Amino acid sequence: MLDTQQYDVIVDAKEDRCPMPLLKLKMALAKMLANQTVCVYASDEASLKDIPHFLSLVGLPLVEQGESGGAYYFVTRKQES
């Protein structure tokens, strides 16, 4: 299991279907400060493609990706504007 205390924001989208995990990530990023980290949990397999693709489009790093506790997780860090 991940150490969730190392992240500034946790987005739990495990019960949500596409496109909600991605939309919840976008909403979280809009409220975050530069250099804060966010971890998104999602169970929808579409997230495996959608979230990394979105991050590459907007130029945010995919710091970590994996599977834990029956859900996928994605970690990114908000960059300075």
N, CA, C and O of each residue as an XYZ file, in Angstrom:
324
protein
N       0.840     -1.185      0.000
C       0.000      0.000      0.000
C       0.881      1.243      0.000
O       1.946      1.260      0.619
N       0.441      2.260     -0.683
C       1.191      3.515     -0.766
C       1.151      4.277      0.551
O       0.193      4.170      1.317
N       2.195      5.042      0.802
C       2.219      5.948      1.939
C       1.552      7.243      1.509
O       2.195      8.103      0.906
N       0.272      7.391      1.813
C      -0.494      8.540      1.329
C      -0.083      9.849      1.992
O      -0.452     10.918      1.505
N       0.667      9.798      3.081
C       1.089     11.021      3.759
C       2.124     11.800      2.965
O       2.383     12.966      3.262
N       2.716     11.171      1.963
C       3.733     11.868      1.181
C       3.152     12.759      0.083
O       3.901     13.430     -0.627
N       1.823     12.772     -0.065
C       1.185     13.565     -1.109
C       0.424     14.737     -0.498
O      -0.130     14.633      0.596
N       0.406     15.847     -1.221
C      -0.340     17.016     -0.749
C      -1.838     16.848     -0.960
O      -2.640     17.320     -0.154
N      -2.214     16.176     -2.042
C      -3.632     15.995     -2.393
C      -3.842     14.539     -2.800
O      -3.039     13.962     -3.532
N      -4.936     13.958     -2.312
C      -5.335     12.602     -2.701
C      -6.682     12.725     -3.404
O      -7.606     13.348     -2.882
N      -6.789     12.130     -4.589
C      -8.058     12.104     -5.330
C      -8.514     10.648     -5.383
O      -7.870      9.805     -6.006
N      -9.623     10.372     -4.725
C     -10.172      9.021     -4.708
C     -11.271      8.932     -5.761
O     -12.388      9.406     -5.551
N     -10.942      8.326     -6.882
C     -11.908      8.160     -7.972
C     -12.122      6.669     -8.246
O     -12.440      6.275     -9.368
N     -11.947      5.852     -7.214
C     -12.046      4.399     -7.390
C     -13.439      3.936     -7.802
O     -13.575      2.916     -8.478
N     -14.454      4.656     -7.411
C     -15.828      4.253     -7.741
C     -16.347      4.949     -8.994
O     -17.498      4.750     -9.384
N     -15.514      5.754     -9.620
C     -15.952      6.557    -10.761
C     -15.547      5.934    -12.089
O     -14.489      5.318    -12.212
N     -16.410      6.109    -13.072
C     -16.130      5.647    -14.429
C     -15.600      6.816    -15.256
O     -15.776      7.981    -14.901
N     -14.963      6.484    -16.340
C     -14.436      7.460    -17.286
C     -15.560      8.409    -17.698
O     -16.657      7.932    -17.987
N     -15.353      9.688    -17.739
C     -14.105     10.443    -17.613
C     -13.890     11.069    -16.233
O     -13.035     11.944    -16.093
N     -14.641     10.648    -15.210
C     -14.592     11.305    -13.909
C     -13.210     11.296    -13.239
O     -12.839     12.316    -12.657
N     -12.427     10.208    -13.286
C     -11.106     10.285    -12.663
C     -10.246     11.412    -13.251
O      -9.564     12.124    -12.515
N     -10.283     11.565    -14.552
C      -9.515     12.628    -15.203
C     -10.074     14.004    -14.836
O      -9.306     14.930    -14.576
N     -11.377     14.146    -14.813
C     -11.980     15.434    -14.447
C     -11.662     15.804    -13.001
O     -11.402     16.969    -12.701
N     -11.681     14.827    -12.112
C     -11.337     15.091    -10.715
C      -9.867     15.500    -10.580
O      -9.531     16.353     -9.759
N      -8.999     14.893    -11.383
C      -7.592     15.295    -11.384
C      -7.455     16.735    -11.850
O      -6.728     17.515    -11.237
N      -8.142     17.098    -12.925
C      -8.077     18.475    -13.434
C      -8.563     19.474    -12.384
O      -7.957     20.531    -12.208
N      -9.642     19.147    -11.692
C     -10.168     20.042    -10.658
C      -9.174     20.182     -9.502
O      -8.998     21.274     -8.963
N      -8.539     19.097     -9.129
C      -7.558     19.154     -8.046
C      -6.358     20.004     -8.451
O      -5.883     20.821     -7.662
N      -5.870     19.820     -9.666
C      -4.718     20.595    -10.145
C      -5.022     22.092    -10.154
O      -4.144     22.904     -9.864
N      -6.256     22.457    -10.483
C      -6.637     23.868    -10.545
C      -6.548     24.543     -9.178
O      -6.347     25.755     -9.098
N      -6.694     23.772     -8.107
C      -6.677     24.322     -6.750
C      -5.297     24.226     -6.080
O      -5.078     24.802     -5.014
N      -4.386     23.506     -6.703
C      -3.092     23.241     -6.078
C      -2.079     24.352     -6.320
O      -2.190     25.125     -7.272
N      -1.098     24.411     -5.441
C       0.022     25.332     -5.594
C       1.143     24.636     -6.357
O       1.184     23.409     -6.435
N       2.047     25.426     -6.917
C       3.195     24.868     -7.639
C       4.005     23.967     -6.707
O       4.162     24.260     -5.522
N       4.505     22.891     -7.252
C       5.348     21.899     -6.583
C       4.596     21.001     -5.601
O       5.222     20.188     -4.921
N       3.283     21.126     -5.510
C       2.516     20.189     -4.708
C       2.300     18.913     -5.525
O       2.255     18.949     -6.754
N       2.168     17.791     -4.823
C       1.942     16.518     -5.494
C       0.513     16.042     -5.268
O      -0.109     16.321     -4.243
N       0.019     15.318     -6.257
C      -1.323     14.745     -6.174
C      -1.234     13.276     -6.560
O      -0.511     12.899     -7.482
N      -1.985     12.457     -5.835
C      -2.087     11.035     -6.144
C      -3.544     10.747     -6.465
O      -4.433     11.043     -5.666
N      -3.785     10.175     -7.625
C      -5.137      9.829     -8.069
C      -5.290      8.311     -8.014
O      -4.476      7.573     -8.570
N      -6.344      7.857     -7.337
C      -6.697      6.437     -7.329
C      -7.892      6.249     -8.238
O      -8.878      6.980     -8.132
N      -7.812      5.269     -9.137
C      -8.913      4.998    -10.062
C      -8.992      3.500    -10.330
O      -7.971      2.813    -10.385
N     -10.197      3.008    -10.494
C     -10.355      1.587    -10.813
C     -10.757      1.377    -12.274
O     -10.683      0.255    -12.776
N     -11.172      2.422    -12.950
C     -11.567      2.331    -14.360
C     -10.311      2.154    -15.224
O      -9.391      2.970    -15.170
N     -10.285      1.096    -16.007
C      -9.108      0.799    -16.834
C      -8.801      1.894    -17.854
O      -7.657      2.026    -18.287
N      -9.795      2.673    -18.239
C      -9.553      3.765    -19.184
C      -8.558      4.776    -18.609
O      -7.872      5.473    -19.357
N      -8.486      4.849    -17.298
C      -7.544      5.774    -16.649
C      -6.095      5.435    -16.976
O      -5.240      6.322    -16.987
N      -5.811      4.171    -17.240
C      -4.449      3.756    -17.582
C      -3.935      4.467    -18.827
O      -2.733      4.692    -18.976
N      -4.850      4.816    -19.712
C      -4.490      5.547    -20.927
C      -4.741      7.043    -20.770
O      -3.903      7.867    -21.135
N      -5.910      7.382    -20.218
C      -6.340      8.783    -20.162
C      -5.439      9.682    -19.316
O      -5.055     10.763    -19.763
N      -5.103      9.257    -18.120
C      -4.349     10.128    -17.220
C      -2.923     10.357    -17.706
O      -2.494     11.509    -17.761
N      -2.159      9.311    -18.065
C      -0.814      9.579    -18.595
C      -0.839     10.432    -19.869
O       0.031     11.281    -20.064
N      -1.829     10.209    -20.732
C      -1.937     10.990    -21.965
C      -2.200     12.463    -21.649
O      -1.564     13.345    -22.226
N      -3.130     12.729    -20.736
C      -3.428     14.103    -20.331
C      -2.181     14.777    -19.755
O      -1.865     15.911    -20.114
N      -1.481     14.087    -18.872
C      -0.292     14.675    -18.264
C       0.759     15.023    -19.307
O       1.410     16.063    -19.210
N       0.930     14.161    -20.302
C       1.908     14.461    -21.354
C       1.464     15.658    -22.193
O       2.297     16.454    -22.628
N       0.169     15.787    -22.420
C      -0.337     16.922    -23.202
C      -0.123     18.259    -22.505
O       0.186     19.260    -23.151
N      -0.289     18.274    -21.180
C      -0.160     19.526    -20.438
C       1.244     19.724    -19.866
O       1.507     20.725    -19.200
N       2.134     18.786    -20.120
C       3.525     18.940    -19.703
C       3.789     18.696    -18.230
O       4.736     19.249    -17.671
N       2.963     17.873    -17.590
C       3.199     17.528    -16.190
C       3.848     16.156    -16.108
O       3.546     15.276    -16.914
N       4.735     15.969    -15.143
C       5.433     14.679    -15.040
C       4.543     13.595    -14.432
O       3.768     13.859    -13.513
N       4.661     12.393    -14.944
C       4.053     11.230    -14.315
C       5.126     10.679    -13.386
O       5.979      9.895    -13.803
N       5.076     11.096    -12.128
C       6.121     10.772    -11.160
C       6.104      9.292    -10.817
O       7.150      8.660    -10.665
N       4.899      8.751    -10.699
C       4.763      7.341    -10.334
C       3.421      6.825    -10.827
O       2.434      7.559    -10.876
N       3.404      5.545    -11.193
C       2.168      4.891    -11.626
C       2.253      3.446    -11.192
O       3.326      2.844    -11.232
N       1.134      2.886    -10.780
C       1.147      1.484    -10.381
C      -0.235      1.015     -9.994
O      -1.250      1.624    -10.333
N      -0.239     -0.099     -9.266
C      -1.492     -0.685     -8.817
C      -1.336     -1.029     -7.342
O      -0.322     -1.591     -6.929
N      -2.342     -0.689     -6.558
C      -2.300     -0.944     -5.129
C      -3.714     -1.127     -4.598
O      -4.590     -0.304     -4.867
N      -3.939     -2.174     -3.863
C      -5.248     -2.385     -3.248
C      -6.389     -2.501     -4.233
O      -7.503     -2.072     -3.935
N      -6.139     -3.072     -5.405
C      -7.187     -3.241     -6.405
C      -7.514     -2.003     -7.209
O      -8.508     -1.978     -7.935
N      -6.683     -0.964     -7.088
C      -6.902      0.267     -7.858
C      -5.584      0.708     -8.490
O      -4.501      0.382     -8.005
N      -5.703      1.441     -9.561
C      -4.528      2.043    -10.194
C      -4.250      3.365     -9.489
O      -5.163      4.004     -8.965
N      -2.988      3.768     -9.480
C      -2.676      5.080     -8.924
C      -1.703      5.811     -9.841
O      -0.887      5.207    -10.536
N      -1.820      7.117     -9.813
C      -1.015      8.003    -10.652
C      -0.579      9.182     -9.791
O      -1.398      9.778     -9.090
N       0.688      9.515     -9.840
C       1.211     10.628     -9.046
C       1.829     11.645     -9.991
O       2.601     11.291    -10.882
N       1.483     12.914     -9.790
C       2.074     13.984    -10.568
C       2.360     15.162     -9.647
O       1.870     15.232     -8.520
N       3.160     16.078    -10.156
C       3.528     17.277     -9.413
C       3.158     18.483    -10.269
O       3.486     18.546    -11.453
N       2.469     19.437     -9.648
C       2.100     20.649    -10.379
C       3.338     21.509    -10.574
O       4.112     21.722     -9.641
N       3.515     21.992    -11.776
C       4.660     22.822    -12.123
C       4.336     24.283    -11.904
O       3.168     24.665    -11.826
N       5.377     25.102    -11.806
C       5.170     26.542    -11.718
C       4.694     27.056    -13.067
O       5.136     26.583    -14.114
N       3.793     28.024    -13.035
C       3.247     28.551    -14.296
C       4.185     29.552    -14.935
O       3.881     30.091    -15.999
